């Protein structure tokens, strides 16, 4: 998040509480466009309540596994997933490793800054099947003028999007609020980009609005 005066920050928090929406879910449609129309086994790291897993299931022919270190949120993901859906939710601390692949798709949304960056990207790389796709939506620490400009624009758009998404909706039908970031990111986008390129040759790092960056990488064919 950008540096915001405390009074304005309190006003923004009050507005967001009344007009909730998820910055992470906002990128789900974009993320799905980076993937093949159909793919085999998939893994979502830091799956939270399973929203992305349920979207991936509709396109996976090999099932989707969602992992998260929080047992309560994994329980919520299981409860929210229709019986019989080819989705498995498992309590896993990804700092120690991820389930063995190979996977055609690995996704990680707003979780990588909680994990050892280079080690985790290496694990993702090693568990992707030949030709598989890795998509990361991450959070980086604000550092330069581009970050500041994107942050200022994001603050304004955050209000507009929150109002539009909640317009005319009753409280029970409003979008779920974004899960709070429990630890601020330590790496800047420049550091993220440098390390990502080192681990994943030809990766595509990009900065986006709403305090997010993305990485897209496709494993070489065997």
JOBEL-V74789 format. One record per residue. N is the residue number from 1. RES is the residue in three letters. SS is DSSP state (alpha for helix, beta for strand, coil for the rest). NEAR is the number of other ideal C-beta (glycine too) atoms within 8 Angstrom. Layout:
N_RES_SS_NEAR / N_RES_SS_NEAR
//
This chain:
1_UNK_coil_6 / 2_UNK_coil_11 / 3_UNK_coil_3 / 4_UNK_coil_9 / 5_UNK_coil_5 / 6_UNK_alpha_6 / 7_UNK_alpha_6 / 8_UNK_alpha_8 / 9_UNK_alpha_9 / 10_UNK_alpha_8 / 11_UNK_alpha_8 / 12_UNK_alpha_12 / 13_UNK_alpha_8 / 14_UNK_alpha_8 / 15_UNK_alpha_10 / 16_UNK_alpha_11 / 17_UNK_alpha_8 / 18_UNK_alpha_7 / 19_UNK_coil_12 / 20_UNK_coil_13 / 21_UNK_coil_13 / 22_UNK_coil_11 / 23_UNK_alpha_11 / 24_UNK_alpha_12 / 25_UNK_alpha_11 / 26_UNK_alpha_9 / 27_UNK_coil_13 / 28_UNK_alpha_12 / 29_UNK_alpha_6 / 30_UNK_alpha_8 / 31_UNK_alpha_13 / 32_UNK_alpha_10 / 33_UNK_alpha_6 / 34_UNK_coil_8 / 35_UNK_coil_11 / 36_UNK_coil_7 / 37_UNK_coil_4 / 38_UNK_coil_6 / 39_UNK_beta_13 / 40_UNK_coil_9 / 41_UNK_coil_13 / 42_UNK_beta_16 / 43_UNK_beta_16 / 44_UNK_beta_16 / 45_UNK_beta_13 / 46_UNK_coil_13 / 47_UNK_coil_14 / 48_UNK_coil_10 / 49_UNK_coil_9 / 50_UNK_coil_15 / 51_UNK_alpha_9 / 52_UNK_alpha_13 / 53_UNK_alpha_16 / 54_UNK_alpha_12 / 55_UNK_alpha_10 / 56_UNK_alpha_14 / 57_UNK_alpha_12 / 58_UNK_coil_6 / 59_UNK_coil_11 / 60_UNK_beta_16 / 61_UNK_coil_5 / 62_UNK_coil_9 / 63_UNK_coil_10 / 64_UNK_beta_14 / 65_UNK_beta_14 / 66_UNK_beta_16 / 67_UNK_beta_15 / 68_UNK_beta_13 / 69_UNK_coil_7 / 70_UNK_coil_7 / 71_UNK_alpha_6 / 72_UNK_alpha_6 / 73_UNK_alpha_10 / 74_UNK_alpha_14 / 75_UNK_alpha_8 / 76_UNK_alpha_10 / 77_UNK_alpha_16 / 78_UNK_alpha_9 / 79_UNK_alpha_6 / 80_UNK_alpha_8 / 81_UNK_coil_12 / 82_UNK_coil_4 / 83_UNK_coil_4 / 84_UNK_coil_3 / 85_UNK_coil_8 / 86_UNK_coil_7 / 87_UNK_beta_13 / 88_UNK_beta_7 / 89_UNK_beta_14 / 90_UNK_beta_9 / 91_UNK_beta_8 / 92_UNK_coil_10 / 93_UNK_coil_5 / 94_UNK_coil_13 / 95_UNK_coil_8 / 96_UNK_coil_4 / 97_UNK_coil_5 / 98_UNK_coil_11 / 99_UNK_coil_9 / 100_UNK_coil_4 / 101_UNK_coil_10 / 102_UNK_coil_9 / 103_UNK_beta_13 / 104_UNK_beta_15 / 105_UNK_beta_15 / 106_UNK_beta_16 / 107_UNK_beta_14 / 108_UNK_beta_15 / 109_UNK_beta_13 / 110_UNK_coil_13 / 111_UNK_coil_10 / 112_UNK_alpha_13 / 113_UNK_alpha_15 / 114_UNK_alpha_8 / 115_UNK_coil_10 / 116_UNK_coil_6 / 117_UNK_alpha_11 / 118_UNK_alpha_9 / 119_UNK_alpha_8 / 120_UNK_alpha_14 / 121_UNK_alpha_13 / 122_UNK_alpha_9 / 123_UNK_alpha_10 / 124_UNK_alpha_13 / 125_UNK_alpha_12 / 126_UNK_alpha_6 / 127_UNK_alpha_13 / 128_UNK_beta_15 / 129_UNK_beta_10 / 130_UNK_beta_9 / 131_UNK_beta_9 / 132_UNK_beta_14 / 133_UNK_beta_15 / 134_UNK_beta_17 / 135_UNK_beta_14 / 136_UNK_beta_11 / 137_UNK_beta_12 / 138_UNK_beta_14 / 139_UNK_coil_11 / 140_UNK_coil_15 / 141_UNK_beta_8 / 142_UNK_coil_11 / 143_UNK_coil_7 / 144_UNK_coil_7 / 145_UNK_alpha_5 / 146_UNK_alpha_7 / 147_UNK_alpha_14 / 148_UNK_alpha_10 / 149_UNK_alpha_8 / 150_UNK_alpha_12 / 151_UNK_alpha_12 / 152_UNK_alpha_9 / 153_UNK_alpha_9 / 154_UNK_alpha_12 / 155_UNK_alpha_11 / 156_UNK_alpha_8 / 157_UNK_alpha_10 / 158_UNK_alpha_11 / 159_UNK_alpha_11 / 160_UNK_alpha_8 / 161_UNK_alpha_10 / 162_UNK_alpha_13 / 163_UNK_alpha_9 / 164_UNK_alpha_7 / 165_UNK_alpha_11 / 166_UNK_alpha_12 / 167_UNK_coil_6 / 168_UNK_coil_2 / 169_UNK_coil_8 / 170_UNK_coil_5 / 171_UNK_alpha_5 / 172_UNK_alpha_4 / 173_UNK_alpha_5 / 174_UNK_coil_11 / 175_UNK_coil_9 / 176_UNK_coil_8 / 177_UNK_coil_9 / 178_UNK_coil_10 / 179_UNK_coil_8 / 180_UNK_coil_4 / 181_UNK_coil_9 / 182_UNK_coil_4 / 183_UNK_coil_6 / 184_UNK_coil_8 / 185_UNK_coil_10 / 186_UNK_coil_5 / 187_UNK_coil_11 / 188_UNK_beta_11 / 189_UNK_alpha_12 / 190_UNK_alpha_8 / 191_UNK_alpha_9 / 192_UNK_alpha_15 / 193_UNK_alpha_9 / 194_UNK_alpha_8 / 195_UNK_alpha_12 / 196_UNK_alpha_12 / 197_UNK_alpha_10 / 198_UNK_alpha_7 / 199_UNK_alpha_10 / 200_UNK_coil_12 / 201_UNK_coil_4 / 202_UNK_coil_5 / 203_UNK_coil_11 / 204_UNK_beta_8 / 205_UNK_beta_12 / 206_UNK_beta_6 / 207_UNK_beta_10 / 208_UNK_beta_9 / 209_UNK_coil_8 / 210_UNK_coil_9 / 211_UNK_coil_12 / 212_UNK_beta_13 / 213_UNK_beta_13 / 214_UNK_beta_14 / 215_UNK_beta_14 / 216_UNK_beta_11 / 217_UNK_beta_11 / 218_UNK_beta_8 / 219_UNK_coil_12 / 220_UNK_coil_6 / 221_UNK_coil_5 / 222_UNK_coil_4
//
